[in-house]
Amino acid sequence: MKTVPSKQDMGNDLYIGFSRFTVANGKEAEVFDAFRARSHRVDAAPGFVRMEVLQALDDVREFWLLTYWTDEASFHAWHRGHPYKDSHAGIPRGLRLVPGSTQVRGLRQVTE
């Protein structure tokens, strides 16, 4: 039987905040451009390591966002703070997402 490691067993593994969403109204290029021109506010957040934004090849409406953190608490502190809300100012106006497509999860890095 497999067991899930406790936080103590995880050691220095990175915490990854994973978000996925699907654009509903044809603004994929605008979302792509908004991520390319992002404000980089998160870069100065305590515990932040790096960010990757991916666009699915089989459905260009779908975006995946991975933010890497030294620990889970740093991610949650960022996610609850005003700089997080401010960082979303570049979202294209009128953007609509496919209902039910948005997913936010916490992951841990197993291998590099």
HELIX and SHEET records of a PDB file:
HELIX    1   1 LYS A    7  MET A   10  1                                   4    
HELIX    2   2 GLU A   28  ARG A   36  1                                   9    
HELIX    3   3 ARG A   41  ALA A   44  5                                   4    
HELIX    4   4 GLU A   72  ARG A   80  1                                   9    
HELIX    5   5 HIS A   82  SER A   87  1                                   6    
HELIX    6   6 HIS A   88  GLY A   90  5                                   3    
SHEET    1   A 4 PHE A  48  GLN A  55  0                                        
SHEET    2   A 4 GLU A  62  TRP A  69 -1                                        
SHEET    3   A 4 TYR A  15  THR A  22 -1                                        
SHEET    4   A 4 GLN A 103  ARG A 108 -1                                        
END                                                                             
